[in-house]
Amino acid sequence: MIAEEVSVMNDVFVVDTPHALLTFEKIPGMTVTTIETEAEHFLKDMVDDELMAYFSVLDGDMTVAIECNSDSNTAVITITHIE
């Protein structure tokens, strides 16, 4: 289960990120969070707004993948958190 402080941070990102699609997928032993945005500058804004601080409160191992597609001006961040 996601810790309370992480859940609160998720809520903050969802409220502050109306320009992105956030999905949370719970798989036994892990949680996969995906952030999709239609403009790469929104990704920069999220990083500037301390998106990386979000990762620091997670316990366990995680991977963060950031994909940018300049042809379609989209960006996707996928966080796989192994609990």
Rosetta constraint file for C-alpha pairs under 8 A:
AtomPair CA 2 CA 6 HARMONIC 6.39 0.50
AtomPair CA 2 CA 7 HARMONIC 6.27 0.50
AtomPair CA 3 CA 7 HARMONIC 6.25 0.50
AtomPair CA 4 CA 8 HARMONIC 6.27 0.50
AtomPair CA 5 CA 9 HARMONIC 6.28 0.50
AtomPair CA 5 CA 57 HARMONIC 7.79 0.50
AtomPair CA 6 CA 10 HARMONIC 6.12 0.50
AtomPair CA 6 CA 54 HARMONIC 7.29 0.50
AtomPair CA 6 CA 57 HARMONIC 6.81 0.50
AtomPair CA 6 CA 58 HARMONIC 7.12 0.50
AtomPair CA 7 CA 11 HARMONIC 6.34 0.50
AtomPair CA 8 CA 12 HARMONIC 6.36 0.50
AtomPair CA 9 CA 13 HARMONIC 6.25 0.50
AtomPair CA 9 CA 54 HARMONIC 6.85 0.50
AtomPair CA 10 CA 14 HARMONIC 6.16 0.50
AtomPair CA 11 CA 15 HARMONIC 6.19 0.50
AtomPair CA 12 CA 16 HARMONIC 5.97 0.50
AtomPair CA 13 CA 17 HARMONIC 5.64 0.50
AtomPair CA 14 CA 18 HARMONIC 6.82 0.50
AtomPair CA 14 CA 22 HARMONIC 6.94 0.50
AtomPair CA 19 CA 37 HARMONIC 6.44 0.50
AtomPair CA 19 CA 38 HARMONIC 7.62 0.50
AtomPair CA 19 CA 42 HARMONIC 7.52 0.50
AtomPair CA 20 CA 35 HARMONIC 6.46 0.50
AtomPair CA 20 CA 36 HARMONIC 5.45 0.50
AtomPair CA 20 CA 37 HARMONIC 4.46 0.50
AtomPair CA 20 CA 38 HARMONIC 7.21 0.50
AtomPair CA 21 CA 34 HARMONIC 7.84 0.50
AtomPair CA 21 CA 35 HARMONIC 5.66 0.50
AtomPair CA 21 CA 36 HARMONIC 5.08 0.50
AtomPair CA 21 CA 37 HARMONIC 6.43 0.50
AtomPair CA 22 CA 33 HARMONIC 7.11 0.50
AtomPair CA 22 CA 34 HARMONIC 5.64 0.50
AtomPair CA 22 CA 35 HARMONIC 4.63 0.50
AtomPair CA 22 CA 36 HARMONIC 6.55 0.50
AtomPair CA 23 CA 33 HARMONIC 5.66 0.50
AtomPair CA 23 CA 34 HARMONIC 5.21 0.50
AtomPair CA 23 CA 35 HARMONIC 6.68 0.50
AtomPair CA 24 CA 31 HARMONIC 6.93 0.50
AtomPair CA 24 CA 32 HARMONIC 5.85 0.50
AtomPair CA 24 CA 33 HARMONIC 4.60 0.50
AtomPair CA 24 CA 34 HARMONIC 6.62 0.50
AtomPair CA 25 CA 31 HARMONIC 5.66 0.50
AtomPair CA 25 CA 32 HARMONIC 5.08 0.50
AtomPair CA 25 CA 33 HARMONIC 6.36 0.50
AtomPair CA 26 CA 30 HARMONIC 6.28 0.50
AtomPair CA 26 CA 31 HARMONIC 4.58 0.50
AtomPair CA 26 CA 32 HARMONIC 6.50 0.50
AtomPair CA 27 CA 31 HARMONIC 5.79 0.50
AtomPair CA 27 CA 32 HARMONIC 7.60 0.50
AtomPair CA 29 CA 82 HARMONIC 6.01 0.50
AtomPair CA 29 CA 83 HARMONIC 5.50 0.50
AtomPair CA 30 CA 80 HARMONIC 6.95 0.50
AtomPair CA 30 CA 81 HARMONIC 5.39 0.50
AtomPair CA 30 CA 82 HARMONIC 4.34 0.50
AtomPair CA 30 CA 83 HARMONIC 5.42 0.50
AtomPair CA 31 CA 80 HARMONIC 5.98 0.50
AtomPair CA 31 CA 81 HARMONIC 5.20 0.50
AtomPair CA 31 CA 82 HARMONIC 6.68 0.50
AtomPair CA 31 CA 83 HARMONIC 7.75 0.50
AtomPair CA 32 CA 78 HARMONIC 6.96 0.50
AtomPair CA 32 CA 79 HARMONIC 5.64 0.50
AtomPair CA 32 CA 80 HARMONIC 4.54 0.50
AtomPair CA 32 CA 81 HARMONIC 6.23 0.50
AtomPair CA 33 CA 78 HARMONIC 5.76 0.50
AtomPair CA 33 CA 79 HARMONIC 5.07 0.50
AtomPair CA 33 CA 80 HARMONIC 6.54 0.50
AtomPair CA 34 CA 76 HARMONIC 6.97 0.50
AtomPair CA 34 CA 77 HARMONIC 5.69 0.50
AtomPair CA 34 CA 78 HARMONIC 4.50 0.50
AtomPair CA 34 CA 79 HARMONIC 6.36 0.50
AtomPair CA 35 CA 76 HARMONIC 5.58 0.50
AtomPair CA 35 CA 77 HARMONIC 5.08 0.50
AtomPair CA 35 CA 78 HARMONIC 6.48 0.50
AtomPair CA 36 CA 74 HARMONIC 7.48 0.50
AtomPair CA 36 CA 75 HARMONIC 5.94 0.50
AtomPair CA 36 CA 76 HARMONIC 4.49 0.50
AtomPair CA 36 CA 77 HARMONIC 6.58 0.50
AtomPair CA 37 CA 42 HARMONIC 6.84 0.50
AtomPair CA 37 CA 43 HARMONIC 7.15 0.50
AtomPair CA 37 CA 74 HARMONIC 5.73 0.50
AtomPair CA 37 CA 75 HARMONIC 5.41 0.50
AtomPair CA 37 CA 76 HARMONIC 6.45 0.50
AtomPair CA 38 CA 42 HARMONIC 7.97 0.50
AtomPair CA 38 CA 72 HARMONIC 7.83 0.50
AtomPair CA 38 CA 73 HARMONIC 6.09 0.50
AtomPair CA 38 CA 74 HARMONIC 4.38 0.50
AtomPair CA 38 CA 75 HARMONIC 6.53 0.50
AtomPair CA 39 CA 43 HARMONIC 7.32 0.50
AtomPair CA 39 CA 73 HARMONIC 5.16 0.50
AtomPair CA 39 CA 74 HARMONIC 5.04 0.50
AtomPair CA 39 CA 75 HARMONIC 6.66 0.50
AtomPair CA 40 CA 44 HARMONIC 6.71 0.50
AtomPair CA 40 CA 68 HARMONIC 6.96 0.50
AtomPair CA 40 CA 70 HARMONIC 7.98 0.50
AtomPair CA 40 CA 73 HARMONIC 5.89 0.50
AtomPair CA 40 CA 74 HARMONIC 5.60 0.50
AtomPair CA 40 CA 75 HARMONIC 5.48 0.50
AtomPair CA 41 CA 45 HARMONIC 6.26 0.50
AtomPair CA 42 CA 46 HARMONIC 6.23 0.50
AtomPair CA 43 CA 47 HARMONIC 6.31 0.50
AtomPair CA 43 CA 75 HARMONIC 6.69 0.50
AtomPair CA 44 CA 48 HARMONIC 6.08 0.50
AtomPair CA 45 CA 49 HARMONIC 6.09 0.50
AtomPair CA 46 CA 50 HARMONIC 6.68 0.50
AtomPair CA 46 CA 51 HARMONIC 5.56 0.50
AtomPair CA 47 CA 51 HARMONIC 4.80 0.50
AtomPair CA 47 CA 52 HARMONIC 6.49 0.50
AtomPair CA 50 CA 54 HARMONIC 7.12 0.50
AtomPair CA 51 CA 55 HARMONIC 7.39 0.50
AtomPair CA 52 CA 56 HARMONIC 6.91 0.50
AtomPair CA 53 CA 57 HARMONIC 7.19 0.50
AtomPair CA 54 CA 58 HARMONIC 7.49 0.50
AtomPair CA 58 CA 81 HARMONIC 7.69 0.50
AtomPair CA 59 CA 83 HARMONIC 6.71 0.50
AtomPair CA 60 CA 81 HARMONIC 7.05 0.50
AtomPair CA 60 CA 82 HARMONIC 5.87 0.50
AtomPair CA 60 CA 83 HARMONIC 5.10 0.50
AtomPair CA 61 CA 81 HARMONIC 6.03 0.50
AtomPair CA 61 CA 82 HARMONIC 5.22 0.50
AtomPair CA 61 CA 83 HARMONIC 6.86 0.50
AtomPair CA 62 CA 79 HARMONIC 6.84 0.50
AtomPair CA 62 CA 80 HARMONIC 5.34 0.50
AtomPair CA 62 CA 81 HARMONIC 4.32 0.50
AtomPair CA 62 CA 82 HARMONIC 5.76 0.50
AtomPair CA 63 CA 78 HARMONIC 7.99 0.50
AtomPair CA 63 CA 79 HARMONIC 5.74 0.50
AtomPair CA 63 CA 80 HARMONIC 5.25 0.50
AtomPair CA 63 CA 81 HARMONIC 6.71 0.50
AtomPair CA 64 CA 77 HARMONIC 6.96 0.50
AtomPair CA 64 CA 78 HARMONIC 5.74 0.50
AtomPair CA 64 CA 79 HARMONIC 4.58 0.50
AtomPair CA 64 CA 80 HARMONIC 6.55 0.50
AtomPair CA 65 CA 76 HARMONIC 7.97 0.50
AtomPair CA 65 CA 77 HARMONIC 5.62 0.50
AtomPair CA 65 CA 78 HARMONIC 5.15 0.50
AtomPair CA 65 CA 79 HARMONIC 6.54 0.50
AtomPair CA 66 CA 75 HARMONIC 7.23 0.50
AtomPair CA 66 CA 76 HARMONIC 5.81 0.50
AtomPair CA 66 CA 77 HARMONIC 4.52 0.50
AtomPair CA 66 CA 78 HARMONIC 6.57 0.50
AtomPair CA 67 CA 75 HARMONIC 5.58 0.50
AtomPair CA 67 CA 76 HARMONIC 5.19 0.50
AtomPair CA 67 CA 77 HARMONIC 6.43 0.50
AtomPair CA 68 CA 73 HARMONIC 7.41 0.50
AtomPair CA 68 CA 74 HARMONIC 5.90 0.50
AtomPair CA 68 CA 75 HARMONIC 4.37 0.50
AtomPair CA 68 CA 76 HARMONIC 6.55 0.50
AtomPair CA 69 CA 73 HARMONIC 5.63 0.50
AtomPair CA 69 CA 74 HARMONIC 5.31 0.50
AtomPair CA 69 CA 75 HARMONIC 6.25 0.50
AtomPair CA 70 CA 74 HARMONIC 6.73 0.50
